[in-house]
């Protein structure tokens, strides 16, 4: 009888130890699960922040690209205007050179006439 009582007590102690071990493991698992959940939440928050930063950079890049396109268009228009002005100035310069050449011929002719008049006079 004493032996059975001793075995029963040993079994209860073993059961108690096993239950305590189960609770210890369960507590560790809960703590680990909480820690992992916290890490997961932090990672998700960082991912959301990174996504927001990327979206902001995309918006900024799009705005800069649009600004660049506008500036490029304006620059091309300015170049076209300057080319037109350059062509007009070249044409005007050619006209002026032609007038100068014509006046130079007339001047030469007048000098020759004047020289001849002096000789005849």
C-alpha positions as CSV (number, residue, x, y, z in Angstrom):
1,X,0.0,0.0,0.0
2,X,2.8,2.3,1.0
3,X,4.4,1.5,-2.3
4,X,1.3,2.4,-4.3
5,X,0.9,5.6,-2.4
6,X,4.6,6.4,-3.2
7,X,4.1,5.6,-6.9
8,X,0.9,7.7,-6.9
9,X,2.8,10.6,-5.3
10,X,5.7,10.1,-7.9
11,X,3.1,10.1,-10.7
12,X,1.4,13.3,-9.4
13,X,4.9,14.9,-9.1
14,X,5.7,13.9,-12.6
15,X,2.3,15.1,-13.8
16,X,2.9,18.4,-12.0
17,X,6.4,18.7,-13.5
18,X,5.1,18.0,-16.9
19,X,2.3,20.5,-16.5
20,X,4.8,23.1,-15.3
21,X,7.1,22.3,-18.3
22,X,4.1,22.6,-20.6
23,X,3.2,26.0,-19.1
24,X,6.8,27.1,-19.4
25,X,7.0,26.1,-23.0
26,X,3.6,27.7,-23.7
27,X,4.8,30.9,-22.0
28,X,7.9,30.9,-24.1
29,X,5.9,30.3,-27.2
30,X,3.5,33.1,-26.3
31,X,6.4,35.5,-25.7
32,X,8.1,34.3,-29.0
33,X,4.8,34.8,-30.8
34,X,4.4,38.3,-29.3
35,X,7.9,39.2,-30.2
36,X,7.5,37.8,-33.8
37,X,4.2,39.7,-34.1
38,X,5.9,42.9,-33.0
39,X,8.7,42.4,-35.5
40,X,6.2,41.7,-38.2
41,X,4.2,44.8,-37.3
42,X,7.5,46.9,-37.3
43,X,8.5,45.4,-40.7
44,X,5.0,46.1,-42.2
45,X,5.2,49.7,-40.9
46,X,8.7,50.1,-42.4
47,X,7.4,48.6,-45.7
48,X,4.5,51.1,-45.7
49,X,6.9,54.0,-45.0
50,X,9.2,52.8,-47.8
51,X,6.2,52.5,-50.2
52,X,5.1,56.0,-49.3
53,X,8.6,57.3,-49.9
54,X,8.8,55.5,-53.2
55,X,5.4,56.9,-54.2
56,X,6.5,60.4,-53.3
57,X,9.7,60.0,-55.3
58,X,7.6,58.8,-58.3
59,X,5.4,61.8,-58.0
60,X,8.4,64.1,-57.7
61,X,10.0,62.4,-60.7
62,X,6.9,62.8,-62.8
63,X,6.7,66.5,-61.9
64,X,10.3,66.9,-62.8
65,X,9.9,65.1,-66.0
66,X,6.9,67.2,-66.9
67,X,8.9,70.4,-66.1
68,X,11.8,69.1,-68.2
69,X,9.4,68.4,-71.1
70,X,8.0,71.9,-70.9
71,X,11.5,73.5,-70.7
72,X,12.6,71.3,-73.6
73,X,9.6,72.5,-75.7
74,X,10.2,76.1,-74.8
75,X,13.9,75.7,-75.6
76,X,13.1,74.2,-79.0
77,X,10.7,77.0,-79.7
78,X,13.3,79.6,-78.7
79,X,15.9,77.9,-81.0
80,X,13.4,78.0,-83.9
81,X,12.7,81.7,-83.3
82,X,16.5,82.4,-83.1
83,X,17.0,80.4,-86.4
84,X,14.3,82.4,-88.1
85,X,15.8,85.6,-86.9
86,X,19.3,84.5,-88.0
87,X,17.9,83.6,-91.5
88,X,16.2,87.0,-91.7
89,X,19.4,88.8,-90.6
90,X,21.4,86.9,-93.2
91,X,18.9,87.9,-95.9
92,X,19.0,91.5,-94.6
93,X,22.8,91.4,-94.6
94,X,22.9,90.1,-98.2
95,X,20.5,92.9,-99.2
96,X,22.7,95.5,-97.5
97,X,25.8,94.0,-99.1
98,X,24.1,94.1,-102.5
99,X,23.1,97.8,-101.9
100,X,26.7,98.6,-100.8
101,X,28.1,96.9,-103.9
102,X,25.6,98.9,-106.0
103,X,26.5,102.1,-104.3
104,X,30.2,101.3,-104.7
105,X,29.7,100.8,-108.4
106,X,27.8,104.1,-108.7
107,X,30.5,105.8,-106.6
108,X,33.2,104.3,-108.9
109,X,31.3,105.5,-111.9
110,X,30.9,109.0,-110.5
111,X,34.6,109.1,-109.7
112,X,35.4,108.1,-113.3
113,X,32.9,110.7,-114.6
114,X,34.4,113.3,-112.4
115,X,37.9,112.4,-113.5
116,X,36.9,112.6,-117.1
117,X,35.1,115.9,-116.5
118,X,38.3,117.3,-115.0
119,X,40.3,116.2,-118.0
120,X,37.8,117.7,-120.4
121,X,37.5,120.9,-118.4
